[in-house]
């Protein structure tokens, strides 16, 4: 019997406070929760702010002994302490060693690749489910494709082939933590050629690159005519800013499932730029803007300027902005039988914060309390779809998120 059902690590950070707040408001009575981080004073302040009497655990991200004790005390550890490449490796390893389930908000390819290499086999032996990317990156993508595949399978409509996520509506702000994670990865790939190759590969998170089907080049930063995705769509679709990460998580899910989505499954992510004559212009500008941001953060002179403009670590959207945020993602596929299906993942609240706090909090509650409903797995470094699956779908629907999939009937 462990002391805690859930420990929230990084509970004093911007995202950590939001996740702890969701648990304080929505965790079932009797759920044993603790707050963890470096500063006992700041942890006590968060506890007072939330009006809870949860225990406080003091553990620095570099103190392996303290992290081992923290992991051993919990059934599930939430980590909201990023950038994960700087602060996350020791905690993940401690959880893998202790057989403790783990969930985080990572959107960092290099961090997750190293986590897989260091911990997948160990976690499979101890039974730990290490589930990265349990927020806006990458639950809507990964769980969206999961429910899409379930609908196709249930209809006996074959396997998924070309599949495209379209962000059809979104309102949300950026945070300093997200920007800092981008800086960290860019610094690494600039200095390390091997890391640069990993970050560039569309299969950088799959278990065995040699086992992947040969589908030719798969680009993540693309513009595409909307009607080429689905005949009912109009305008031009631009690259989605998190496509280069989310696509790799979804491909890992397919590989971990023995290519259940299909060996001809191709996946990409885009964002709608509306309709009308200016849609192609907006799509092109979005693609150029993404490239310029990455280049600007990678080069020292322009980074100095951008650092003055972009949010600082610990900063994030105001409570009003978080409340007004929302997103809708639609995923379109054509199956091997020629049928067209789509899935929708829709939620209220700022995607990266209000909605993310719900997604991460409910992921941890599912791991801690819904063991019989989790996908069969010996453990390992998993994805939201392969590590939590339908248990998470149920919880997120109950939390007010719209998640569903169905066949699309061609209009006359």
C-alpha distance (Angstrom), angle and dihedral (degrees) to the residues before:
residue distance angle dihedral
X1 . . .
X2 3.80 . .
X3 3.78 123.0 .
X4 3.80 96.6 -123.5
X5 3.78 136.4 34.0
X6 3.82 92.2 -156.9
X7 3.80 133.0 12.1
X8 3.81 117.0 -165.7
X9 3.82 107.9 -149.1
X10 3.80 116.8 -163.5
X11 3.79 87.9 27.4
X12 3.81 93.8 156.7
X13 3.81 95.7 57.4
X14 3.79 124.9 93.7
X15 3.81 95.4 -97.3
X16 3.80 93.8 35.0
X17 3.81 93.1 58.2
X18 3.81 90.6 50.5
X19 3.80 93.1 49.9
X20 3.80 91.9 46.8
X21 3.80 88.5 49.0
X22 3.80 91.3 53.6
X23 3.80 91.0 50.9
X24 3.81 91.7 47.2
X25 3.79 89.6 54.4
X26 3.79 101.3 37.6
X27 3.81 113.1 21.7
X28 3.81 111.6 111.3
X29 3.79 116.2 -100.0
X30 3.77 110.1 -88.0
X31 3.82 96.2 30.9
X32 3.80 105.6 140.4
X33 3.80 108.3 -134.1
X34 3.80 131.7 173.8
X35 3.79 133.4 -171.9
X36 3.80 119.9 -133.7
X37 3.79 138.0 -174.1
X38 3.78 144.4 108.5
X39 3.80 102.4 -72.9
X40 3.82 120.8 61.0
X41 3.81 90.4 -166.8
X42 3.81 94.2 53.8
X43 3.79 91.4 44.0
X44 3.79 90.4 52.3
X45 3.81 89.3 50.0
X46 3.81 91.5 52.9
X47 3.79 90.8 48.0
X48 3.81 90.8 51.6
X49 3.79 91.6 46.6
X50 3.80 90.8 53.1
X51 3.80 93.2 45.1
X52 3.82 94.2 -128.9
X53 3.79 133.3 128.9
X54 3.81 96.8 -141.6
X55 3.82 119.0 148.9
X56 3.79 119.2 -101.6
X57 3.82 122.3 -133.4
X58 3.81 119.3 -164.2
X59 3.81 113.5 -150.7
X60 3.79 131.0 149.3
X61 3.81 116.7 -139.9
X62 3.82 89.9 -120.1
X63 3.82 96.9 45.8
X64 3.80 102.3 97.5
X65 3.80 94.5 -176.6
X66 3.80 92.7 52.8
X67 3.80 91.3 45.9
X68 3.80 91.1 49.9
X69 3.80 89.7 54.0
X70 3.79 91.4 46.9
X71 3.81 92.5 50.5
X72 3.81 92.7 46.9
X73 3.82 90.8 53.0
X74 3.81 95.9 56.5
X75 3.77 141.3 64.5
X76 3.83 90.4 -153.5
X77 3.79 131.8 16.5
X78 3.80 121.5 -158.0
X79 3.79 114.2 -158.7
X80 3.79 118.1 -159.5
X81 3.82 93.9 159.9
X82 3.79 111.3 112.3
X83 2.91 162.6 -150.1
X84 3.77 79.0 64.1
X85 3.79 94.5 -160.3
X86 3.82 87.0 62.8
X87 3.78 101.7 36.5
X88 3.79 110.1 12.7
X89 3.80 112.7 68.4
X90 3.81 100.2 78.3
X91 3.81 93.8 50.0
X92 3.81 93.6 49.4
X93 3.80 90.5 50.1
X94 3.81 91.5 48.2
X95 3.80 89.9 53.8
X96 3.80 92.6 47.2
X97 3.81 90.1 51.5
X98 3.81 93.8 47.0
X99 3.81 95.8 46.3
X100 3.80 88.9 -117.0
X101 3.79 121.5 150.0
X102 3.79 115.1 -122.0
X103 3.83 137.0 -165.4
X104 3.79 131.0 -177.8
X105 3.81 145.0 163.9
X106 3.78 98.8 -114.0
X107 3.79 120.8 154.7
X108 3.81 93.6 169.1
X109 3.82 115.9 117.0
X110 3.80 95.9 -163.6
X111 3.81 93.4 48.6
X112 3.80 93.2 50.8
X113 3.82 92.6 44.6
X114 3.81 90.5 54.6
X115 3.80 90.4 44.6
X116 3.80 89.5 54.9
X117 3.79 92.6 48.3
X118 3.80 94.3 46.2
X119 3.79 101.8 37.2
X120 3.81 116.1 19.1
X121 3.80 97.7 89.5
X122 3.81 92.8 38.4
X123 3.81 92.6 50.5
X124 3.80 90.8 48.0
X125 3.81 88.1 56.2
X126 3.80 95.4 47.7
X127 3.83 94.9 38.3
X128 3.81 94.7 -119.1
X129 3.80 116.3 152.8
X130 3.79 105.8 -145.2
X131 3.80 104.4 -167.5
X132 3.78 116.4 -177.9
X133 3.81 125.9 -172.5
X134 3.80 101.3 35.4
X135 3.80 96.9 157.3
X136 3.79 136.5 61.0
X137 3.80 81.5 -46.2
X138 2.99 101.4 83.6
X139 3.82 119.9 -20.9
X140 3.82 98.7 89.2
X141 3.81 89.7 49.8
X142 3.79 98.9 41.1
X143 3.80 98.6 37.4
X144 3.81 90.3 39.9
X145 3.80 91.4 58.5
X146 3.80 89.2 42.6
X147 3.82 93.0 58.7
X148 3.80 90.3 41.2
X149 3.80 90.2 55.4
X150 3.82 90.7 46.4
X151 3.82 90.6 54.0
X152 3.81 92.7 48.1
X153 3.81 92.1 47.3
X154 3.80 92.5 46.2
X155 3.80 90.2 53.2
X156 3.80 92.4 48.6
X157 3.81 88.6 -123.7
X158 3.81 98.9 143.5
X159 3.80 125.5 -117.4
X160 3.79 135.0 -33.8
X161 3.80 118.8 -95.6
X162 3.81 123.5 170.0
X163 3.82 107.4 11.3
X164 3.81 127.0 -178.7
X165 3.79 130.1 -174.1
X166 3.81 113.8 -149.4
X167 3.80 120.9 -164.8
X168 3.79 95.9 -144.4
X169 3.80 96.8 175.6
X170 3.80 133.3 9.4
X171 3.80 139.3 160.3
X172 3.79 119.5 176.8
X173 3.79 146.3 116.3
X174 3.78 136.2 -115.5
X175 3.79 126.6 -117.6
X176 3.75 136.1 -145.7
X177 3.80 91.0 -117.9
X178 3.79 92.7 58.4
X179 3.80 91.6 48.0
X180 3.82 91.0 48.0
X181 3.80 90.3 53.2
X182 3.81 89.2 53.0
X183 3.79 90.9 50.7
X184 3.80 92.3 49.8
X185 3.80 94.4 52.5
X186 3.81 93.3 43.8
X187 3.82 90.4 52.3
X188 3.80 90.2 51.7
X189 3.79 97.1 48.5
X190 3.80 91.3 45.6
X191 3.81 91.0 56.7
X192 3.82 100.3 35.2
X193 3.80 122.9 55.5
X194 3.81 93.5 -166.0
X195 3.81 90.8 52.5
X196 3.79 88.8 48.9
X197 3.81 90.7 56.2
X198 3.81 91.6 48.8
X199 3.79 92.7 49.5
X200 3.80 91.5 49.1
X201 3.80 97.6 48.9
X202 3.83 115.5 96.9
X203 3.83 87.1 -147.5
X204 3.81 96.9 48.2
X205 3.83 93.1 124.4
X206 3.80 100.6 40.4
X207 3.82 119.3 111.7
X208 3.82 96.8 -121.5
X209 3.80 121.6 12.6
X210 3.81 91.3 -165.6
X211 3.81 90.5 58.9
X212 3.80 93.3 55.0
X213 3.82 116.2 108.5
X214 3.79 115.4 -109.1
X215 3.79 102.5 -108.0
X216 3.77 97.5 155.9
X217 3.77 123.7 -123.0
X218 3.82 116.5 -9.6
X219 3.78 113.2 -165.2
X220 3.78 122.2 -164.5
X221 3.81 99.5 -167.8
X222 3.81 102.1 62.8
X223 3.78 141.9 140.9
X224 3.79 116.6 -148.6
X225 3.79 138.9 175.9
X226 3.81 106.4 -101.8
X227 3.81 92.9 -135.5
X228 3.81 88.5 61.0
X229 3.82 87.6 63.0
X230 3.80 95.7 45.8
X231 3.83 129.4 -10.4
X232 3.81 90.9 -127.5
X233 3.82 93.9 58.9
X234 3.81 124.9 90.5
X235 3.78 136.5 -163.9
X236 3.79 129.9 26.8
X237 3.79 125.4 -55.3
X238 3.81 119.5 -138.0
X239 3.81 129.6 -155.3
X240 3.81 115.0 -80.0
X241 3.79 112.0 -127.9
X242 3.83 94.6 -126.7
X243 3.81 96.5 41.8
X244 3.80 93.8 106.0
X245 3.81 89.7 60.1
X246 3.79 105.1 32.4
X247 3.80 93.6 50.1
X248 3.79 90.5 58.1
X249 3.81 92.3 52.1
X250 3.81 91.1 51.0
X251 3.81 91.4 48.1
X252 3.80 89.3 50.7
X253 3.81 89.8 53.2
X254 3.79 90.7 52.9
X255 3.81 91.8 49.1
X256 3.82 94.3 45.8
X257 3.80 87.9 52.8
X258 3.78 92.3 53.9
X259 3.82 91.3 -102.5
X260 3.80 92.3 -59.7
X261 3.81 90.4 158.8
X262 3.80 87.3 59.4
X263 3.78 138.8 -82.4
X264 3.79 87.0 -111.5
X265 3.82 92.0 53.0
X266 3.82 111.5 133.2
X267 3.80 119.2 -179.5
X268 3.80 134.8 -167.8
X269 3.82 137.8 159.9
X270 3.79 129.7 -136.7
X271 3.79 141.7 165.0
X272 3.78 127.1 -131.0
X273 3.80 117.7 -113.5
X274 3.79 94.0 -170.1
X275 3.78 127.3 -111.6
X276 3.77 135.2 -72.7
X277 3.81 133.2 63.7
X278 3.81 94.9 -51.4
X279 3.82 94.9 56.5
X280 3.85 94.6 88.9
X281 3.81 89.8 47.6
X282 3.81 92.1 51.4
X283 3.81 90.7 47.1
X284 3.80 92.2 51.3
X285 3.80 91.1 46.7
X286 3.82 90.7 51.0
X287 3.80 91.4 52.4
X288 3.79 92.4 47.7
X289 3.80 91.3 45.7
X290 3.81 92.8 53.5
X291 3.77 91.1 50.5
X292 3.80 91.5 47.4
X293 3.82 92.1 50.8
X294 3.81 92.2 51.5
X295 3.80 92.0 46.1
X296 3.79 91.2 46.0
X297 3.80 92.9 53.1
X298 3.81 91.6 45.6
X299 3.82 95.7 53.9
X300 3.78 118.6 70.1
X301 3.84 99.8 -138.8
X302 3.79 94.5 51.0
X303 3.81 92.9 39.3
X304 3.80 90.0 60.2
X305 3.80 88.6 57.4
X306 3.81 94.6 43.3
X307 3.81 92.0 48.4
X308 3.80 88.1 62.6
X309 3.80 91.8 52.5
X310 3.81 105.8 35.6
X311 3.84 122.6 77.7
X312 3.80 117.5 -85.4
X313 3.84 124.3 -125.8
X314 3.79 108.4 -78.7
X315 3.80 92.7 29.2
X316 3.77 123.5 111.9
X317 3.80 144.5 148.5
X318 3.80 119.4 -52.1
X319 3.79 120.6 -103.4
X320 3.80 89.4 -104.6
X321 3.81 92.0 51.8
X322 3.80 91.5 46.8
X323 3.79 90.2 52.3
X324 3.82 93.7 48.8
X325 3.80 94.8 48.5
X326 3.79 125.1 103.5
X327 3.79 143.0 158.3
X328 3.78 140.2 -158.0
X329 3.80 122.5 -165.4
X330 3.80 123.2 -174.0
X331 3.80 121.1 -167.4
X332 3.79 119.9 -158.5
X333 3.80 128.1 -164.9
X334 3.77 141.6 168.7
X335 3.80 115.3 -146.6
X336 3.77 131.6 -142.5
X337 3.82 88.5 -99.5
X338 3.82 91.3 55.9
X339 3.82 94.5 -107.4
X340 3.80 119.5 140.3
X341 3.81 119.8 -136.7
X342 3.78 133.7 173.7
X343 3.78 136.2 -167.4
X344 3.79 129.8 -157.4
X345 3.80 130.0 -152.5
X346 3.79 112.1 -175.5
X347 3.79 131.0 168.6
X348 3.79 142.7 164.7
X349 3.79 122.6 -125.6
X350 3.78 132.7 53.6
X351 3.82 104.4 -46.9
X352 3.79 97.9 -133.8
X353 3.80 96.9 41.3
X354 3.81 121.9 13.3
X355 3.82 94.0 33.7
X356 3.79 92.3 36.1
X357 3.82 91.7 54.1
X358 3.81 88.5 56.1
X359 3.82 93.0 46.6
X360 3.81 95.2 48.6
X361 3.79 94.0 41.8
X362 3.79 93.1 49.4
X363 3.82 91.0 45.6
X364 3.79 89.5 57.8
X365 3.80 92.8 45.1
X366 3.80 90.4 51.2
X367 3.81 91.4 50.7
X368 3.79 92.0 47.1
X369 3.80 102.2 39.3
X370 3.81 109.4 19.7
X371 3.78 101.8 56.4
X372 3.80 95.3 141.6
X373 3.82 91.3 54.6
X374 3.82 96.7 51.0
X375 3.81 120.7 106.1
X376 3.80 113.4 -92.8
X377 3.80 107.9 -94.2
X378 3.80 138.2 145.3
X379 3.80 88.2 -140.1
X380 3.77 131.9 -101.8
X381 3.79 137.2 134.6
X382 3.79 99.2 -38.5
X383 3.80 140.5 167.7
X384 3.81 129.9 -115.9
X385 3.81 90.1 -98.4
X386 3.81 96.5 46.8
X387 3.80 97.5 35.0
X388 3.82 102.4 40.9
X389 3.82 107.5 4.6
X390 3.81 119.5 154.7
X391 3.81 92.8 7.1
X392 3.80 87.6 65.4
X393 3.81 93.0 44.0
X394 3.81 89.7 56.1
X395 3.79 93.5 47.6
X396 3.80 94.5 47.5
X397 3.79 92.0 48.4
X398 3.80 89.0 51.0
X399 3.81 87.8 50.8
X400 3.81 89.9 58.4
X401 3.80 102.9 -95.1
X402 3.80 119.7 136.1
X403 3.81 111.6 -129.1
X404 3.78 122.6 163.2
X405 3.80 147.4 122.2
X406 3.79 137.3 -152.1
X407 3.77 143.4 162.4
X408 3.80 115.8 -83.8
X409 3.78 113.6 -130.0
X410 3.79 113.4 -145.9
X411 3.80 113.4 -115.2
X412 3.80 120.4 -128.8
